[in-house]
Amino acid sequence: MPLDNSIPGHLPNVRLLARACQFAYLPEAEGAAAFQAELGMTARLISVDNTQAYLATDEQSVVVAFRGSQAPTSLDGFKDWLLTNANNLLVVPEGRIGTDFAAAGVGARFHRGFMEALAEIWEPLSAAVREALDAKERPLWVTGHSLGGAIALLAAWRFQRQFLPVHEVVTFGAPMVGNAAAAEAFARELPNRVFRYVDVEDPVPLLPTVSLVANTYRHCMNEVRLQGPSPQAFAEALGKVGRTAVEGLLNASLVDEVWGMLHQRIAAHLIPNYQRRLQG
């Protein structure tokens, strides 16, 4: 079934985009074949350094699906992004990408790691999207799982600012990308076009964080919760750790403890889990 652009947050669309996110983890030949066989879309991988996305098209739609990481079953390598250096990574963007995000307002701060990942791939990706839309005007959908969901949200903002209108953004298990002012800016720029799917057992949407008591990072609107068997177990575990910490601040030992808890619940974060929840 092709994507239906007439119903915001339409569940069949979400299921299709979740499949696209799964295929985004595949090598190019396998991924392109999967997009064609299962979704009827022509797809190609765009890869620069450590950032990858598939651009998939059919007669009705253009889809950009960001890969979460090189290893679809792990968050290895992202400990600093999510915990250790989270406060230092909350910055005002500079340079060319900063120009596109200036409209977010003077108080808006964004995660530098996610911004840099988007900057790596932006030139070839935006050129390919523009070419696809110039060839035929169609709705543009942007999606991603995990860290790919964070990049997808930032990419949607940048597409909008460069006059490549985004029809809808759908993310799965995505971490936060900025502070409260940034979240408010997304609500203004993409009203009712962002749908964040979150399994309540998934720990990653509670990150990045610099404290177990309060967090500078905030999510944008339109969270869609998928219920697991034991709601909010990770949040409750964080609360217990926070009550034993001085002011709830994450020191080195607490970072390791939280990271260990995250790995214990990694199964809830993986894209196959989101696909199962969406079928329920």
C-alpha positions as CSV (number, residue, x, y, z in Angstrom):
1,M,0.0,0.0,0.0
2,P,1.4,3.5,-0.8
3,L,1.6,6.2,1.8
4,D,-1.7,8.0,2.2
5,N,-1.1,11.7,2.7
6,S,-4.7,12.6,3.5
7,I,-4.8,11.4,7.2
8,P,-2.2,12.8,9.7
9,G,-0.6,10.0,11.8
10,H,-2.4,7.3,9.8
11,L,-1.3,3.9,11.3
12,P,-0.7,2.1,8.0
13,N,1.6,5.0,7.0
14,V,3.4,4.6,10.4
15,R,3.8,0.8,9.8
16,L,5.3,1.4,6.4
17,L,7.7,4.0,7.7
18,A,8.8,1.6,10.5
19,R,9.7,-0.9,7.7
20,A,11.7,1.8,6.0
21,C,13.6,2.4,9.2
22,Q,14.4,-1.3,9.4
23,F,15.6,-1.3,5.8
24,A,17.8,1.7,6.6
25,Y,20.1,-0.5,8.6
26,L,20.8,-2.8,5.6
27,P,23.8,-2.5,3.2
28,E,22.9,-0.7,0.0
29,A,22.2,-3.6,-2.3
30,E,20.0,-5.4,0.3
31,G,18.3,-2.2,1.3
32,A,17.4,-1.1,-2.2
33,A,16.1,-4.6,-2.9
34,A,14.0,-4.6,0.3
35,F,12.5,-1.2,-0.5
36,Q,11.5,-2.4,-3.9
37,A,10.2,-5.8,-3.0
38,E,8.2,-4.9,0.1
39,L,7.3,-1.2,-0.3
40,G,7.4,-0.9,-4.1
41,M,9.8,2.0,-3.9
42,T,13.1,2.8,-5.7
43,A,15.7,3.5,-3.1
44,R,19.4,4.5,-2.9
45,L,21.7,4.8,0.1
46,I,23.4,8.2,0.7
47,S,26.3,7.8,3.1
48,V,28.9,10.3,4.3
49,D,31.3,9.4,7.1
50,N,29.1,8.1,9.9
51,T,25.7,9.3,8.7
52,Q,23.5,7.3,6.4
53,A,20.0,7.7,4.9
54,Y,18.0,6.0,2.2
55,L,16.1,8.2,-0.3
56,A,13.1,6.2,-1.5
57,T,10.6,7.2,-4.1
58,D,7.5,6.0,-5.9
59,E,4.9,7.9,-7.9
60,Q,3.1,9.1,-4.8
61,S,5.8,9.9,-2.3
62,V,9.4,10.7,-1.4
63,V,10.8,9.2,1.8
64,V,14.0,9.9,3.6
65,A,14.8,7.2,6.2
66,F,17.8,7.8,8.5
67,R,19.9,5.0,9.9
68,G,20.2,5.0,13.6
69,S,23.8,3.6,13.9
70,Q,26.1,1.2,12.1
71,A,25.0,-1.5,14.5
72,P,21.2,-1.8,14.7
73,T,21.2,-3.8,18.0
74,S,23.6,-1.5,19.9
75,L,24.1,2.0,21.1
76,D,27.9,1.5,21.6
77,G,29.8,4.6,20.8
78,F,27.0,7.0,21.9
79,K,27.5,7.1,25.6
80,D,29.1,10.5,25.6
81,W,26.3,11.9,23.3
82,L,23.5,10.6,25.6
83,L,25.0,10.9,29.1
84,T,28.6,11.9,29.7
85,N,28.9,15.1,27.7
86,A,25.2,15.9,27.2
87,N,25.3,19.3,28.8
88,N,28.4,20.4,26.8
89,L,26.7,19.2,23.6
90,L,23.7,21.6,24.0
91,V,24.8,24.5,21.8
92,V,23.8,27.3,19.5
93,P,24.5,26.0,15.9
94,E,27.1,27.9,14.0
95,G,28.2,28.1,10.4
96,R,25.9,27.2,7.5
97,I,23.7,24.9,9.5
98,G,23.4,27.7,12.1
99,T,21.9,29.9,9.5
100,D,19.0,27.4,8.9
101,F,18.4,27.1,12.6
102,A,18.5,30.8,13.5
103,A,14.8,31.1,13.1
104,A,14.4,28.9,16.1
105,G,15.1,31.9,18.3
106,V,17.9,33.2,20.5
107,G,17.1,30.8,23.3
108,A,17.1,27.6,21.3
109,R,19.9,25.1,21.9
110,F,20.5,21.9,19.9
111,H,22.5,18.8,20.4
112,R,25.9,19.4,18.7
113,G,26.5,15.7,17.9
114,F,23.2,15.3,16.1
115,M,23.8,18.6,14.3
116,E,27.2,17.5,13.1
117,A,25.8,14.2,11.9
118,L,23.2,16.0,9.8
119,A,25.8,18.4,8.5
120,E,28.0,15.5,7.2
121,I,25.3,14.2,4.9
122,W,23.4,17.4,4.1
123,E,24.8,18.5,0.8
124,P,24.3,15.2,-1.2
125,L,21.0,14.4,0.6
126,S,19.3,17.8,0.1
127,A,20.4,17.8,-3.5
128,A,18.9,14.4,-4.1
129,V,15.7,15.3,-2.4
130,R,15.4,18.5,-4.4
131,E,16.0,16.6,-7.6
132,A,13.3,14.1,-6.7
133,L,10.8,16.8,-5.9
134,D,11.7,18.8,-9.0
135,A,11.1,15.6,-11.1
136,K,7.6,15.3,-9.7
137,E,5.9,17.2,-6.9
138,R,5.1,14.7,-4.1
139,P,4.7,14.7,-0.3
140,L,8.1,14.4,1.5
141,W,8.1,12.1,4.5
142,V,11.1,12.0,6.9
143,T,11.6,9.1,9.3
144,G,14.2,7.5,11.5
145,H,14.8,5.1,14.4
146,S,16.9,5.8,17.5
147,L,19.6,8.3,16.8
148,G,18.3,8.3,13.2
149,G,15.1,9.7,14.5
150,A,16.9,12.6,16.1
151,I,18.7,13.4,12.9
152,A,15.4,13.0,11.0
153,L,13.7,15.7,13.1
154,L,16.6,18.2,12.6
155,A,16.6,17.4,8.8
156,A,12.9,18.1,8.6
157,W,13.5,21.6,10.0
158,R,16.3,22.2,7.6
159,F,14.3,20.9,4.6
160,Q,11.6,23.4,5.5
161,R,14.0,26.3,5.8
162,Q,15.4,25.5,2.4
163,F,11.9,25.4,0.7
164,L,11.6,21.7,0.6
165,P,8.2,21.3,2.3
166,V,7.9,18.3,4.7
167,H,4.6,16.5,4.8
168,E,5.2,14.5,7.9
169,V,7.9,13.4,10.3
170,V,7.6,10.0,12.0
171,T,10.3,8.8,14.5
172,F,10.7,5.7,16.6
173,G,12.5,5.6,19.9
174,A,14.3,8.9,19.2
175,P,16.2,10.8,21.9
176,M,15.7,14.5,22.5
177,V,17.5,17.0,20.2
178,G,17.4,20.3,22.1
179,N,16.1,22.4,24.9
180,A,12.6,23.7,25.6
181,A,13.0,26.7,23.2
182,A,14.0,24.3,20.5
183,A,11.0,22.1,21.1
184,E,8.7,25.1,20.9
185,A,10.3,26.1,17.6
186,F,9.5,22.7,16.1
187,A,5.9,23.1,17.2
188,R,5.8,26.4,15.3
189,E,7.7,25.2,12.2
190,L,6.0,21.8,11.8
191,P,2.6,22.1,13.5
192,N,0.8,18.7,13.8
193,R,3.4,17.1,11.4
194,V,5.7,15.4,13.9
195,F,4.7,12.0,15.4
196,R,7.2,10.5,17.9
197,Y,6.5,6.9,18.6
198,V,7.8,5.8,22.0
199,D,7.5,2.4,23.7
200,V,7.2,3.2,27.4
201,E,9.9,0.5,28.1
202,D,12.4,2.2,25.8
203,P,15.0,4.1,27.8
204,V,16.5,6.1,24.9
205,P,13.6,8.7,24.6
206,L,14.4,9.8,28.2
207,L,17.9,10.8,27.0
208,P,20.2,12.8,26.7
209,T,20.3,13.9,30.3
210,V,22.7,15.6,32.6
211,S,20.7,15.0,35.8
212,L,18.4,12.4,37.3
213,V,16.3,15.1,38.9
214,A,15.8,17.6,36.1
215,N,16.8,17.8,32.5
216,T,17.6,20.7,30.2
217,Y,16.6,18.7,27.1
218,R,12.9,18.6,26.0
219,H,10.9,16.7,23.5
220,C,8.8,18.3,20.8
221,M,5.0,17.6,20.8
222,N,2.9,14.7,19.5
223,E,4.3,11.8,21.4
224,V,2.5,8.5,20.6
225,R,3.0,6.0,23.4
226,L,3.1,2.3,22.7
227,Q,2.4,0.3,25.9
228,G,4.7,-2.4,27.1
229,P,4.1,-5.0,29.8
230,S,5.6,-3.0,32.6
231,P,5.2,0.8,31.9
232,Q,8.0,3.2,32.7
233,A,10.4,0.7,34.3
234,F,13.5,2.6,33.1
235,A,12.1,5.9,34.4
236,E,11.3,4.4,37.7
237,A,14.8,2.9,37.9
238,L,16.3,6.3,37.1
239,G,14.2,7.8,39.9
240,K,15.6,5.3,42.4
241,V,19.2,6.1,41.4
242,G,18.4,9.8,41.4
243,R,17.3,9.7,45.0
244,T,20.6,8.3,46.1
245,A,22.6,10.8,44.2
246,V,23.7,14.2,45.4
247,E,21.5,16.7,43.6
248,G,20.9,14.1,41.0
249,L,23.9,15.1,39.0
250,L,25.5,12.4,36.8
251,N,29.0,11.8,37.9
252,A,31.2,9.1,36.3
253,S,29.9,6.2,38.5
254,L,26.3,7.2,37.9
255,V,26.8,7.5,34.2
256,D,28.1,3.9,34.2
257,E,25.1,2.7,36.3
258,V,22.6,4.4,34.0
259,W,24.4,3.1,30.9
260,G,24.2,-0.4,32.4
261,M,20.4,0.0,33.0
262,L,20.0,1.2,29.4
263,H,21.7,-1.9,28.0
264,Q,19.5,-4.2,30.2
265,R,16.5,-2.7,28.4
266,I,17.9,-2.4,24.9
267,A,15.5,-4.9,23.4
268,A,12.6,-2.4,24.0
269,H,14.5,0.1,21.9
270,L,15.1,-2.0,18.8
271,I,13.1,-1.3,15.6
272,P,11.6,-4.9,15.6
273,N,10.0,-4.2,18.9
274,Y,8.4,-1.1,17.5
275,Q,7.1,-3.0,14.6
276,R,5.5,-5.6,16.9
277,R,3.9,-2.9,19.0
278,L,2.5,-1.2,15.9
279,Q,0.8,-4.5,14.9
280,G,-0.8,-4.9,18.3
